[in-house]
């Protein structure tokens, strides 16, 4: 089972992501909710917890469900237990400093795929040697350095092809280009007994991709237990909300979800409790 760990985002993160997603500065939000900009900044830095009345104001301003925001503010829930083994494959999660996760997904015949490489290739390559698995592909959820810093070395060592969203493909510029497969849209992938659906889930980055392997989704920084990834503009915020609501949360409720930060979760749990759902 998944080892319990704290949620990736606290209420200050969620408020900050929603505020920036709406293109609002702290002074503008302060006027709307009747608090000072300094008070709001303290909330976003985790130095001041919001009251229920303040959470209700944020919920109305950002069009988010108040009860779910309050659940995050009061730390009223943990992510559910999620299995690391299915009848078809086993998941090895490697957690690197930051913390950020990368994954190995291995079938019983020894075929495996890598999901993200993290910044340091050493722990991931050590885990590959320990399992004895053969890497058939490297699946990149998005191009940020904490997910791709080890990509060049992992690809060189394994010789595996790299799959990455076309809009983020510059993150693989140091990889032998004949090994790189930029994806413009959804794609069905297979390697022996392992199959995956690559789902375009832009927002956190333009080329963010989630990978559905069986009933397990590897979602990078698009969806977290209790939150969603950060964005840099209102357009990107609208894109990530669409990716979360229209793509990921329409997967079957029993689908397990492995984000690149924080604990694993399920689609059912996020439908019921995530403020961005």
Backbone bond lengths (Angstrom), bond angles and torsions (degrees), N, CA, C in turn:
res aa  C-N    CA-C-N  psi(-1)  N-CA   C-N-CA  omega(-1)  CA-C   N-CA-C  phi
1 X - - - 1.462 - - 1.526 110.65 -
2 X 1.311 114.74 155.31 1.460 122.47 174.36 1.519 110.15 -58.19
3 X 1.326 118.00 132.05 1.454 122.52 176.43 1.518 108.97 -76.67
4 X 1.333 116.84 133.27 1.460 120.55 -177.12 1.526 110.24 -61.80
5 X 1.335 115.73 137.70 1.457 121.64 175.80 1.520 107.10 -148.15
6 X 1.321 118.08 158.69 1.469 119.93 -178.56 1.518 111.42 -67.71
7 X 1.336 115.07 156.48 1.451 120.21 174.90 1.525 109.81 -59.94
8 X 1.317 115.88 150.60 1.464 120.48 179.38 1.521 111.49 -65.57
9 X 1.329 117.76 -40.73 1.462 121.59 -173.99 1.522 111.84 -113.56
10 X 1.325 115.40 138.36 1.454 122.26 168.79 1.521 108.47 -95.23
11 X 1.325 116.36 176.45 1.460 119.93 -176.42 1.532 111.36 -59.18
12 X 1.330 118.23 -35.63 1.459 120.18 178.12 1.519 112.43 -60.99
13 X 1.342 116.85 -38.06 1.466 120.57 177.09 1.526 110.65 -64.91
14 X 1.330 115.83 -44.70 1.464 120.03 -176.86 1.527 110.53 -64.09
15 X 1.344 116.48 -44.78 1.468 120.25 178.20 1.530 110.28 -61.89
16 X 1.331 116.93 -44.60 1.455 120.43 -179.20 1.520 112.36 -63.32
17 X 1.333 117.47 -41.43 1.455 120.22 179.17 1.531 110.94 -64.83
18 X 1.320 116.77 -41.96 1.466 119.85 178.76 1.528 110.83 -67.07
19 X 1.321 116.83 -41.60 1.477 120.06 179.81 1.519 110.80 -61.31
20 X 1.332 116.39 -50.36 1.462 119.31 -179.67 1.526 111.09 -65.75
21 X 1.324 116.23 -33.89 1.458 119.46 178.19 1.515 112.94 -64.30
22 X 1.313 116.24 -28.72 1.465 120.82 176.67 1.528 112.13 -89.05
23 X 1.324 116.45 2.91 1.453 120.34 178.12 1.513 113.76 69.69
24 X 1.338 116.99 30.22 1.458 121.63 -175.61 1.523 110.84 -108.94
25 X 1.321 116.29 135.34 1.450 121.08 171.07 1.514 110.79 -83.44
26 X 1.318 115.86 167.77 1.464 120.08 179.81 1.527 112.51 -58.35
27 X 1.344 120.57 -42.66 1.469 119.22 -179.59 1.530 112.84 -60.58
28 X 1.332 117.62 -38.53 1.467 120.16 -179.68 1.524 111.08 -66.19
29 X 1.331 116.81 -41.44 1.465 119.93 178.84 1.526 110.01 -68.42
30 X 1.322 116.68 -37.08 1.461 120.35 179.43 1.526 110.84 -58.06
31 X 1.315 117.28 -41.82 1.464 120.66 178.13 1.523 110.47 -62.34
32 X 1.329 116.67 -42.56 1.463 120.89 -175.74 1.528 112.66 -67.63
33 X 1.330 117.27 -35.22 1.467 119.57 -174.71 1.525 112.68 -105.73
34 X 1.340 117.87 1.02 1.453 120.16 175.48 1.511 114.41 70.98
35 X 1.316 116.72 33.19 1.460 121.88 176.62 1.522 107.78 -128.41
36 X 1.306 116.79 165.27 1.460 119.40 178.69 1.520 110.01 -80.93
37 X 1.327 115.09 157.79 1.459 119.70 176.11 1.524 110.90 -61.43
38 X 1.323 117.44 -34.93 1.463 120.91 178.81 1.526 110.73 -65.23
39 X 1.335 116.51 -39.57 1.471 119.26 178.07 1.523 110.91 -64.09
40 X 1.320 116.46 -41.38 1.455 119.60 179.32 1.525 111.28 -66.63
41 X 1.325 116.43 -40.88 1.467 119.57 177.91 1.521 110.31 -61.43
42 X 1.329 117.09 -38.13 1.467 120.44 178.52 1.524 110.93 -64.18
43 X 1.334 117.10 -37.16 1.468 119.59 176.14 1.517 110.90 -62.82
44 X 1.334 116.37 -44.26 1.453 119.52 -177.61 1.524 112.02 -69.52
45 X 1.332 116.76 -21.28 1.483 120.63 176.06 1.527 111.72 -92.62
46 X 1.309 118.26 7.23 1.472 124.44 -179.59 1.525 112.93 69.57
47 X 1.314 117.51 17.85 1.460 120.45 -177.61 1.529 112.21 -92.04
48 X 1.308 116.97 -11.43 1.460 121.08 -179.56 1.517 108.39 -146.58
49 X 1.316 116.09 124.30 1.463 120.33 178.68 1.522 109.83 -83.81
50 X 1.313 118.47 136.38 1.462 119.91 178.09 1.528 111.41 -73.78
51 X 1.314 115.62 151.56 1.460 121.07 172.85 1.527 109.10 -80.13
52 X 1.333 115.99 168.93 1.464 118.80 177.04 1.528 110.68 -61.65
53 X 1.318 116.99 -39.42 1.466 119.70 179.33 1.523 110.80 -62.78
54 X 1.318 117.29 -39.90 1.463 120.03 178.22 1.526 111.22 -66.66
55 X 1.319 116.56 -40.70 1.467 120.10 177.14 1.523 110.52 -60.17
56 X 1.330 117.22 -40.00 1.465 120.17 178.17 1.529 110.83 -63.11
57 X 1.327 117.38 -37.71 1.465 121.06 177.69 1.532 110.90 -65.65
58 X 1.327 116.20 -44.32 1.463 119.51 177.36 1.530 110.60 -61.35
59 X 1.318 115.89 -41.93 1.462 119.83 -178.56 1.529 111.26 -59.80
60 X 1.320 116.48 -44.07 1.465 119.11 179.13 1.525 111.44 -67.21
61 X 1.330 116.72 -41.46 1.460 120.63 -177.63 1.523 111.78 -65.29
62 X 1.334 116.88 -40.25 1.461 121.02 -174.38 1.534 113.19 -100.95
63 X 1.334 116.98 4.06 1.473 121.37 179.91 1.528 111.62 56.95
64 X 1.324 115.39 47.47 1.459 122.11 177.11 1.528 109.04 -119.87
65 X 1.323 118.33 152.58 1.466 120.46 -177.70 1.528 111.97 -71.00
66 X 1.321 116.15 124.56 1.464 121.64 -173.48 1.524 112.08 -62.34
67 X 1.320 117.72 -42.90 1.464 119.71 -176.58 1.533 111.16 -63.52
68 X 1.315 116.49 -36.06 1.470 119.24 179.61 1.524 110.66 -72.14
69 X 1.321 116.85 -38.82 1.461 119.08 174.14 1.521 110.76 -61.36
70 X 1.307 116.61 -42.79 1.461 120.14 -179.70 1.529 110.94 -64.57
71 X 1.317 116.60 -35.07 1.463 119.69 176.78 1.520 111.74 -61.60
72 X 1.340 117.11 -38.31 1.460 120.26 176.28 1.527 109.81 -70.78
73 X 1.338 117.27 -42.41 1.466 121.21 -177.25 1.517 111.74 -61.74
74 X 1.318 117.52 -35.79 1.465 121.74 -176.85 1.522 112.57 -96.33
75 X 1.334 116.17 4.86 1.471 121.30 -178.16 1.521 110.36 50.29
76 X 1.336 113.96 48.26 1.462 120.47 -172.16 1.514 113.20 -83.29
77 X 1.318 118.18 -4.54 1.456 117.90 -178.78 1.521 111.73 -149.87
78 X 1.323 113.53 154.87 1.456 122.59 172.47 1.520 107.80 -112.85
79 X 1.295 116.13 162.37 1.464 120.01 174.80 1.531 109.22 -67.87
80 X 1.322 117.65 151.03 1.468 120.75 -179.89 1.521 111.68 -72.09
81 X 1.327 115.88 163.13 1.459 119.54 173.28 1.523 109.16 -71.49
82 X 1.294 115.61 136.87 1.467 121.85 -176.18 1.526 108.30 -129.92
83 X 1.317 118.57 131.76 1.471 119.74 -179.59 1.516 112.10 -72.35
84 X 1.327 115.66 145.37 1.458 122.35 175.51 1.520 111.40 -98.23
85 X 1.306 116.56 3.70 1.461 121.02 179.92 1.530 108.44 -135.72
86 X 1.322 116.82 137.32 1.455 122.80 174.29 1.526 107.41 -122.74
87 X 1.325 118.83 172.62 1.472 119.08 176.41 1.525 113.22 -60.46
88 X 1.335 117.41 -20.97 1.463 120.69 -173.84 1.518 115.14 -105.12
89 X 1.331 118.19 -21.82 1.462 119.65 -177.24 1.522 110.77 -160.68
90 X 1.327 113.95 165.54 1.466 122.00 175.94 1.518 108.45 -119.23
91 X 1.320 115.91 143.73 1.456 121.62 179.93 1.517 109.28 -107.86
92 X 1.310 116.15 129.12 1.463 122.18 170.81 1.526 107.40 -111.13
93 X 1.318 116.03 119.72 1.460 119.95 178.86 1.521 108.99 -102.29
94 X 1.316 116.21 129.48 1.462 122.66 177.32 1.524 106.72 -112.31
95 X 1.327 116.47 120.27 1.458 120.83 -177.86 1.517 109.20 -106.90
96 X 1.318 115.32 122.53 1.460 122.86 -178.04 1.527 109.81 -105.43
97 X 1.318 117.47 166.37 1.468 119.68 178.89 1.521 111.47 -56.56
98 X 1.267 116.20 145.47 1.480 130.64 175.96 1.516 110.14 140.01
99 X 1.374 122.55 -49.86 1.472 129.94 -4.30 1.529 111.66 -91.08
100 X 1.327 114.39 152.02 1.460 122.10 176.19 1.524 107.78 -138.53
101 X 1.321 115.65 144.72 1.458 120.33 -177.78 1.523 111.04 -105.26
102 X 1.320 115.57 144.37 1.453 121.87 160.77 1.521 106.91 -126.17
103 X 1.318 116.72 165.76 1.457 120.18 -168.75 1.523 111.70 -137.99
104 X 1.327 114.16 149.74 1.452 122.96 163.64 1.524 107.44 -114.11
105 X 1.318 116.28 134.75 1.460 121.84 176.39 1.515 106.45 -119.81
106 X 1.327 116.80 110.48 1.449 120.90 -171.21 1.513 113.67 -118.46
107 X 1.332 116.28 133.79 1.462 122.76 176.14 1.520 109.93 -88.50
108 X 1.330 115.92 168.18 1.468 120.45 -174.96 1.526 112.20 -66.52
109 X 1.349 118.02 -22.24 1.469 119.18 179.56 1.525 112.40 -85.51
110 X 1.344 117.72 3.05 1.453 121.30 178.31 1.511 115.10 95.14
111 X 1.331 117.28 -4.17 1.464 120.53 175.24 1.524 108.96 -73.34
112 X 1.322 117.40 136.92 1.461 119.21 177.17 1.513 110.33 -143.93
113 X 1.326 114.82 161.26 1.462 121.90 170.04 1.520 107.92 -123.92
114 X 1.312 114.67 149.42 1.457 123.05 173.80 1.519 107.82 -96.08
115 X 1.345 117.19 137.04 1.465 121.15 171.00 1.522 107.09 -115.59
116 X 1.332 115.83 108.70 1.461 124.67 -175.45 1.527 110.67 64.32
117 X 1.313 115.81 159.28 1.468 119.72 -176.75 1.514 113.35 -120.60
118 X 1.349 118.03 -7.93 1.446 119.42 -174.04 1.516 111.09 67.44
119 X 1.313 115.53 -172.64 1.459 120.89 -177.52 1.519 112.67 -85.61
120 X 1.317 116.15 -34.68 1.464 122.13 -175.73 1.518 108.53 -110.40
121 X 1.328 118.95 115.75 1.462 119.57 -177.79 1.517 114.10 -71.95
122 X 1.331 117.84 -15.35 1.462 120.36 -172.86 1.514 114.83 -57.04
123 X 1.340 119.50 -55.78 1.464 119.08 -178.48 1.527 113.87 -61.03
124 X 1.318 116.84 -37.59 1.460 119.55 179.05 1.526 110.68 -66.66
125 X 1.312 117.55 -45.53 1.463 119.95 179.23 1.528 111.44 -64.70
126 X 1.325 116.28 -35.55 1.474 119.48 176.69 1.528 110.69 -63.89
127 X 1.329 116.93 -40.78 1.465 120.42 179.15 1.525 110.64 -66.44
128 X 1.323 117.48 -38.43 1.462 120.15 176.73 1.527 109.98 -60.61
129 X 1.326 116.85 -42.99 1.475 119.57 178.97 1.521 110.51 -65.29
130 X 1.315 116.92 -40.46 1.466 120.26 -177.99 1.522 111.50 -63.61
131 X 1.329 116.95 -42.96 1.462 119.98 -178.86 1.521 112.14 -72.99
132 X 1.331 117.14 -26.92 1.452 119.83 -173.97 1.512 113.91 75.58
133 X 1.329 116.73 10.41 1.461 120.69 -178.41 1.531 111.32 -75.58
134 X 1.322 115.07 156.24 1.455 122.86 176.81 1.526 108.95 -103.87
135 X 1.325 117.04 122.23 1.464 121.60 -175.11 1.528 109.73 -80.51
136 X 1.334 115.35 117.12 1.462 121.09 -179.02 1.517 112.47 -92.88
137 X 1.343 117.14 -23.42 1.460 120.05 -177.89 1.520 109.52 -164.18
138 X 1.318 114.73 154.84 1.464 122.82 173.28 1.520 106.82 -116.85
139 X 1.323 116.27 118.46 1.460 122.99 -176.72 1.528 108.50 -105.54
140 X 1.309 117.45 119.92 1.466 122.15 -178.09 1.521 109.14 -104.68
141 X 1.330 116.27 125.25 1.466 119.59 -178.76 1.520 112.25 -77.88
142 X 1.328 117.21 -33.44 1.465 120.86 175.37 1.522 108.91 -169.11
143 X 1.327 115.66 169.11 1.452 119.96 -165.64 1.503 117.71 -88.95
144 X 1.327 120.32 6.16 1.456 120.14 -179.01 1.529 111.04 -65.88
145 X 1.327 115.03 149.46 1.451 120.80 -172.19 1.510 115.42 -62.24
146 X 1.342 117.80 -29.30 1.466 118.45 179.49 1.526 111.64 -71.08
147 X 1.324 117.44 -9.65 1.463 122.08 178.36 1.522 112.57 -109.97
148 X 1.328 116.78 -16.72 1.469 120.12 -173.71 1.522 113.40 -126.76
149 X 1.327 118.37 1.40 1.457 119.94 -176.14 1.517 113.41 -58.47
150 X 1.335 116.77 -31.13 1.461 120.11 179.41 1.513 114.25 -94.97
151 X 1.347 116.97 6.16 1.464 119.99 -170.88 1.519 113.20 -61.18
152 X 1.319 117.46 -47.53 1.462 119.60 -175.18 1.521 111.27 -59.17
153 X 1.333 116.98 -44.96 1.467 120.30 -178.54 1.528 111.53 -70.04
154 X 1.316 117.60 -40.02 1.465 120.12 179.66 1.533 110.04 -65.14
155 X 1.324 117.15 -42.05 1.470 119.02 178.82 1.527 111.00 -66.51
156 X 1.336 116.77 -42.62 1.456 119.93 -179.23 1.536 110.47 -62.29
157 X 1.318 116.45 -38.73 1.464 120.15 -177.43 1.518 112.28 -73.05
158 X 1.329 116.81 -40.48 1.467 120.87 -174.55 1.524 113.00 -92.77
159 X 1.329 117.07 -24.29 1.463 120.20 -174.79 1.512 114.04 71.56
160 X 1.319 117.81 11.44 1.464 121.44 -174.15 1.525 111.65 -79.53
161 X 1.330 117.26 149.49 1.461 120.21 174.16 1.527 110.63 -69.06
162 X 1.333 115.18 152.36 1.455 122.62 -178.12 1.525 108.94 -112.83
163 X 1.318 116.30 128.84 1.458 122.13 176.29 1.523 108.19 -111.95
164 X 1.338 116.08 129.97 1.459 121.58 -174.40 1.529 108.45 -153.86
165 X 1.320 117.03 147.05 1.446 120.22 175.41 1.521 110.79 -58.97
166 X 1.338 116.60 137.26 1.462 120.26 -174.64 1.518 112.22 -57.66
167 X 1.321 116.98 -37.34 1.468 119.88 -177.28 1.524 112.61 -70.50
168 X 1.331 117.55 -15.05 1.464 121.95 178.10 1.526 112.37 -109.51
169 X 1.340 117.04 8.33 1.464 120.40 -170.12 1.514 113.61 -64.85
170 X 1.329 118.52 -17.30 1.462 119.42 177.76 1.524 111.70 -61.50
171 X 1.340 117.66 -21.77 1.464 121.11 177.71 1.521 111.63 -66.80
172 X 1.321 116.77 -16.98 1.467 121.27 178.44 1.520 111.79 -105.97
173 X 1.326 117.35 21.97 1.468 120.34 -174.61 1.522 113.15 -66.72
174 X 1.337 118.50 -22.85 1.457 121.06 179.25 1.526 112.86 -90.80
175 X 1.318 116.83 0.06 1.457 121.75 177.49 1.528 108.65 -89.79
176 X 1.315 116.34 145.77 1.468 119.62 175.47 1.518 109.27 -51.94
177 X 1.325 117.17 119.75 1.461 120.53 -168.12 1.522 113.60 -65.90
178 X 1.326 117.92 -23.67 1.461 118.30 176.42 1.533 111.61 -67.91
179 X 1.344 116.47 -16.28 1.469 120.32 179.10 1.520 113.21 -91.44
180 X 1.334 117.47 -8.60 1.467 121.46 -173.54 1.524 109.68 -97.19
181 X 1.336 115.11 131.20 1.464 122.36 -179.75 1.528 109.01 -120.09
182 X 1.331 117.76 89.14 1.469 119.50 177.66 1.531 110.30 -69.81
183 X 1.326 115.86 137.48 1.459 120.83 -177.78 1.519 109.96 -112.26
184 X 1.333 116.26 126.09 1.456 122.50 -179.82 1.529 111.63 -88.76
185 X 1.326 117.54 -22.41 1.464 121.52 -174.31 1.525 108.48 -153.04
186 X 1.330 116.24 -176.68 1.459 121.00 177.79 1.528 109.63 -55.79
187 X 1.327 114.43 148.94 1.463 118.34 -176.64 1.523 109.30 -150.57
188 X 1.329 115.94 144.14 1.460 122.63 173.53 1.527 107.92 -96.76
189 X 1.320 116.67 129.39 1.457 122.55 -176.64 1.524 108.96 -125.90
190 X 1.328 117.18 149.61 1.471 119.43 177.42 1.516 109.85 -152.56
191 X 1.330 114.61 147.53 1.461 123.76 178.33 1.528 106.35 -145.87
192 X 1.328 116.71 97.92 1.459 119.26 -177.51 1.516 110.45 57.31
193 X 1.349 117.90 -124.09 1.464 119.60 -177.13 1.531 114.33 -79.03
194 X 1.322 117.74 -8.39 1.460 120.71 -178.37 1.527 110.70 -97.08
195 X 1.323 115.86 133.69 1.457 121.24 174.15 1.526 108.41 -130.12
196 X 1.320 115.65 152.76 1.460 120.90 179.46 1.517 109.78 -145.82
197 X 1.315 115.70 145.72 1.463 122.12 167.92 1.518 107.28 -103.41
198 X 1.311 116.07 122.03 1.460 121.31 173.91 1.525 107.54 -89.08
199 X 1.330 116.87 119.73 1.456 122.61 -177.00 1.522 109.14 -111.73
200 X 1.310 117.57 123.37 1.458 120.64 175.68 1.524 109.05 -67.73
201 X 1.342 116.02 120.02 1.471 121.26 -179.53 1.529 109.14 -132.65
202 X 1.326 117.35 65.97 1.470 120.56 -175.64 1.517 112.82 -69.79
203 X 1.315 114.38 163.63 1.466 121.52 178.25 1.512 110.33 142.70
204 X 1.327 116.36 -66.44 1.467 119.09 176.38 1.523 109.42 -60.10
205 X 1.315 116.20 -43.39 1.467 123.13 165.45 1.523 106.58 -135.77
206 X 1.328 117.61 160.33 1.468 119.12 179.80 1.529 113.45 -61.69
207 X 1.331 116.85 -30.85 1.457 120.13 -176.68 1.513 114.99 -105.00
208 X 1.316 118.51 21.28 1.468 120.59 179.83 1.530 110.87 -60.45
209 X 1.330 114.39 137.37 1.460 122.19 -179.52 1.523 108.54 -131.84
210 X 1.325 116.27 139.33 1.460 121.59 170.55 1.523 108.29 -109.30
211 X 1.328 116.50 147.76 1.462 121.31 -176.17 1.521 109.19 -119.65
212 X 1.313 116.00 122.52 1.454 122.24 178.97 1.517 108.18 -102.03
213 X 1.331 115.22 111.10 1.461 122.28 178.50 1.524 106.63 -110.81
214 X 1.323 117.04 109.29 1.454 119.33 -172.15 1.519 109.70 60.43
215 X 1.325 116.04 -124.03 1.468 121.20 177.96 1.522 111.02 -106.88
216 X 1.337 116.35 29.06 1.460 122.27 179.61 1.523 109.29 -123.56
217 X 1.335 116.27 127.58 1.458 121.59 -179.16 1.519 109.99 -109.53
218 X 1.320 116.16 128.83 1.460 123.41 173.23 1.528 106.64 -103.77
219 X 1.326 116.41 112.17 1.466 120.46 -162.29 1.520 114.00 -114.14
220 X 1.325 118.70 6.33 1.457 120.28 179.02 1.512 111.79 56.52
221 X 1.334 116.23 -127.36 1.461 121.30 -179.53 1.526 111.91 -107.43
222 X 1.327 117.80 20.55 1.463 119.28 178.20 1.519 110.89 -78.66
223 X 1.312 117.71 -44.83 1.462 122.57 -177.04 1.518 109.24 -131.31
224 X 1.322 116.12 132.20 1.464 122.30 172.62 1.531 108.91 -115.77
225 X 1.306 116.67 161.89 1.454 119.83 168.59 1.525 107.85 -61.93
226 X 1.331 116.73 111.55 1.456 121.14 178.19 1.511 115.71 84.63
227 X 1.337 119.70 5.16 1.457 119.36 -177.31 1.530 109.36 -163.61
228 X 1.318 114.73 -168.20 1.465 122.11 176.94 1.517 108.01 -142.79
229 X 1.315 116.56 168.76 1.449 120.73 -178.12 1.520 112.73 -69.43
230 X 1.310 115.83 158.99 1.455 121.23 178.11 1.516 111.45 -75.15
231 X 1.329 115.57 155.92 1.465 121.35 178.91 1.521 109.29 -133.30
232 X 1.338 115.41 165.43 1.461 121.04 -173.78 1.530 113.73 -110.24
233 X 1.321 117.72 -1.01 1.457 119.99 -178.73 1.516 109.12 -160.25
234 X 1.325 118.19 160.58 1.471 119.69 174.82 1.530 112.80 -58.38
235 X 1.327 117.87 -36.78 1.466 118.91 177.90 1.526 111.10 -63.22
236 X 1.332 116.24 -42.47 1.464 119.32 178.66 1.527 110.85 -66.92
237 X 1.328 117.34 -35.62 1.470 121.27 177.29 1.531 109.88 -62.56
238 X 1.320 116.95 -45.57 1.462 119.32 177.72 1.527 110.38 -62.50
239 X 1.329 116.79 -36.39 1.464 120.15 179.64 1.522 111.24 -66.13
240 X 1.339 117.56 -42.92 1.466 118.31 -177.98 1.524 110.75 -70.67
241 X 1.342 117.84 -35.19 1.462 119.26 175.54 1.526 110.44 -61.93
242 X 1.325 116.77 -40.46 1.460 119.73 177.41 1.529 110.87 -65.52
243 X 1.330 117.07 -41.44 1.466 119.66 178.87 1.524 111.36 -62.62
244 X 1.332 116.26 -41.78 1.464 120.08 179.47 1.527 110.74 -68.30
245 X 1.328 116.00 -51.11 1.463 119.98 -170.93 1.522 113.42 -79.16
246 X 1.325 116.84 -40.15 1.457 120.51 -172.75 1.523 113.69 -94.51
247 X 1.326 116.79 -18.19 1.450 118.97 -178.04 1.526 111.13 -112.26
248 X 1.335 116.95 -63.77 1.459 119.04 -172.74 1.513 112.46 -71.48
249 X 1.314 118.25 -45.51 1.460 119.25 -175.22 1.524 113.25 -75.73
250 X 1.331 116.31 -2.89 1.460 119.74 171.84 1.527 112.40 -91.71
251 X 1.322 117.13 -2.06 1.457 120.29 171.30 1.527 109.15 -67.54
252 X 1.322 118.21 160.44 1.469 119.67 179.71 1.526 111.78 -56.56
253 X 1.329 117.39 145.15 1.471 120.08 -174.66 1.515 113.90 -60.42
254 X 1.324 117.63 -27.69 1.467 120.15 -178.81 1.525 112.48 -78.30
255 X 1.319 118.44 -4.42 1.467 121.15 179.58 1.522 110.26 -61.06
256 X 1.327 116.10 129.26 1.460 120.51 174.43 1.523 108.80 -87.28
257 X 1.327 115.59 149.78 1.456 122.02 -171.90 1.523 109.17 -128.27
258 X 1.330 116.20 125.41 1.458 121.85 176.34 1.526 109.05 -115.03
259 X 1.341 117.08 100.27 1.462 119.58 173.19 1.526 110.67 -75.62
260 X 1.324 115.65 168.97 1.459 120.71 178.23 1.527 112.27 -83.32
261 X 1.309 117.71 -10.35 1.461 122.54 176.44 1.530 108.30 -137.30
262 X 1.323 116.26 142.95 1.451 119.82 177.11 1.516 112.60 78.61
263 X 1.339 116.34 -172.24 1.460 120.48 -173.90 1.521 113.11 -79.02
264 X 1.306 115.18 162.37 1.459 121.39 170.40 1.523 109.48 -71.75
265 X 1.322 115.57 165.29 1.454 120.57 -177.88 1.524 108.10 -154.16
266 X 1.324 116.98 -165.22 1.461 122.48 175.89 1.523 108.75 -133.46
267 X 1.317 115.57 158.12 1.461 119.41 175.89 1.526 110.13 -61.81
268 X 1.314 117.75 -40.58 1.465 119.92 179.39 1.522 111.09 -58.96
269 X 1.315 117.15 -43.56 1.459 120.62 -179.18 1.524 111.26 -64.22
270 X 1.330 116.65 -42.90 1.466 119.02 -178.14 1.521 111.92 -71.51
271 X 1.310 117.84 -34.45 1.468 119.22 174.65 1.529 110.86 -59.45
272 X 1.315 115.70 -37.05 1.464 119.98 -174.20 1.516 113.43 -85.15
273 X 1.349 118.68 -26.86 1.462 119.00 -165.79 1.521 115.50 -130.25
274 X 1.316 118.51 -16.31 1.463 119.91 -175.02 1.524 110.27 -76.45
275 X 1.339 119.40 127.02 1.470 120.57 -179.90 1.519 114.16 -60.80
276 X 1.339 117.79 -26.37 1.460 120.17 -177.99 1.531 112.61 -91.14
277 X 1.335 116.54 1.37 1.470 119.65 -175.91 1.533 110.94 -70.07
